[in-house]
Amino acid sequence: MFQTQVTREQALALLQKYNQAPFHLLHALTVEAVMGWFAQHLGRGEEAAFWRLCGLLHDVDFEKFPQAHCQKAPQLLAEIRAEPELVHAVCSHGYGLACDVQPTDEMEKVLFAVDELTGLIGAAARMRPSKSCTDMELGSLKKKFKDKKFAAGCSREVMKQGAAMLGWEIDALLDKTLQAMQETENEVKNQIETTTK
């Protein structure tokens, strides 16, 4: 079972040390919340704190060291004495793109799969009159997914690869991640308000 001695306060302080852009902080907080949701819904709720920290810290090195993404992360995570399992999970989300650390555990596969997808859902939400994903339907998200020009920076191939790693159909991944973001949207909004003060 995955556990960590790293506190959320330590993780957030490290994140903010190397990330100041509001977009990057919002993405980190979103993936944190989504990972916590998945931990509960996949029957691994006792590991939820670990899953959440992996989500919060997954891009810790991206803003300051974009050319060394997932390469610099172990050095930064050493500042908070992150366990090898946490370091492996953080690095594995860049498998095949920024590093050769392969996702092996279900948690790592979820992180790999949802990282890009949360960006796509977030972009789709910002286009809506409500600026929210809470009123978004799966059919609408599927259209955005199929439109390669929309949020072109969000790799559909990575999303498909992540779903395949988990043994899920892509629609199942879209559905679960949308539900996760809908149910955690208020939590993320509250977090971003207190984090950026």
N, C-alpha and C positions, 0 to 999 in steps of 0.2 A: 504493500500500500504506500502511495506517495504522500509524504508529509514533509514539512519544511520548518526550520527554526526562524526563517526570515519573516519579519512582521510586515503587514501591509504598509505601515508608516515608513519602514526602511525602504521598501520597494518603491513607494511613491516618491520619496525624497531622491532616490537614485534616478528614477525616470525624469523628474523635473530638473535634476542637475544637468542632464544631457539633452533634454527636450524642452524647448520653450514655445514652439509654434502651437497655437491653439488646436489646429487640425490634428497634429500628431498626438496631443494629449487626449483629444476627443476619441481618436481611433483606439488608443490604448485603453481608455476607460470603457469603451464599447466592447472591445474584445474581452476585457476582464469580465464584464457582466455576462456576456454570451457564454463564455467558458464556464462560469458558475452555474448558469442555467443548464448547460449540457451535462455537467457533473451530476446534478440532481436528477435529470431526466434519463440518464443512462445508468442509474443505480449506483453511482459512485459519489454520493453526497458527502460521505465521510472524508473525501479527498477534495472537496470543493474549494477550500482555501488554497491548496496547491494549484489546482486548475486555474483559479482566478489570478494568482500571481504570475503564472506562465503567460496568461493573456495580457496582463498589465505590462509585463516587462519584455514582451516578444520583440518589440522594435526599439529597445533601449539604446542601441547604437546607431539607429538609422539616420537621425537628424544630423548628428555631428560627424558621422563617419559613413556616409552613404556608399562610398566605394569599397568599404570593408564591412558591409552589413553581414552580420552573423559571424564574422571573423573577429571583430573587436569585442563582441558581447561577453565572452568568457572573462576577459580582463576587467570589464566594468562590473560584472556580477560578482567578481571576487571581492570587490569593495564591501559587499554586504554578506560575504561568506556564503554565497548561494551553494546549495548542495549540487553534486554532479548531476543528479537527476533533473534538477531545475535548469541547469545550464544546457544539458542535452535537449530538453524540451524546447527551450527558447531558440536554440540554434536550428533544431530540426524543421522549424516552420519555413526555413529558407532552402530546404532540400531541392537540389537540382537547379536552383536559381542563384543562390549566393554561397552555398556550401554543399558538402557531401554527407552531412549528418542526416541519416535517414530516420523518419518517424517510425517508431516501432510499437509504442503503446497506443491504445485507443485514444488517450488524451492528446497525444502528439498528432495523431491523424486528424482529430477534430480541429486542433489549432491550425494545422496546415490547410484544412478545407475551408474554415470559416474566415480566415484572415482577409483574403481577397473579397469574399462574398459580403462581409459586413460593409466593405467600402462600396460595393455595388448597391446594396440596399440603402445605405446612407445617401448616396448620390440620387437614387430614385426618390427617396423621401423629400430631399430638398427641392425637387421639381414639383411636388404636390402643393396644392393651395394650403393644406394644413401644415406643411413642412414637417410632417410626421409619418412614421411608418405604421402607426397604429390602425390607420384606416386603409392600408394597402392590402390588396388581395393577391393571392398566389398567382393568378392569371396575369395580373399586371406585372409582377416581378418576372415571370417567365418571358414576357415580351421584351423586357429590358435586358434580360440575360441573352436572348437570341439576337438582339440588336448590337452587333459588334462595335458600332460607332459610339454607342452610349457608354460613358465611363470606360473608355477604351483601355485605360491603364489598369483596370481590374481584370486580371487574366482568367478567362473562361476555362482555359486548359488546366490551370491549377485547380480551379473549383471541381472540374470533372475528375481530375486525378485524385483529389482529396476524397470525393464521393466514392470512387472506385476502391481506394485504400480501405475505406470503412465498410465496403460491401453494400453501399446504398445506391439507389437510383438518384440521378441528379435532382429530380423533382422532390425527393424526400429531403435532400440536403437543403434545397431552397426553402421548402416548407418549414422545416425545423428551425433553421436560422432566422427566417422571418418571424416566426413565433417567438423565438428567444429575444429578438430585438424589440418586438412589440411589448413583451412582458417586462422588459428591463429599461425601456426608454426613459421613464420618469426617474429611475435610479441614476441613470447616466447623466441626465440633465442636472439633477441635484449635485452629483459629484463634480461635474465640470464647473458649476457655479462656485463651489467651495474651493476647487483646485486652482482656479485662475484668479482668485481674489488677491 
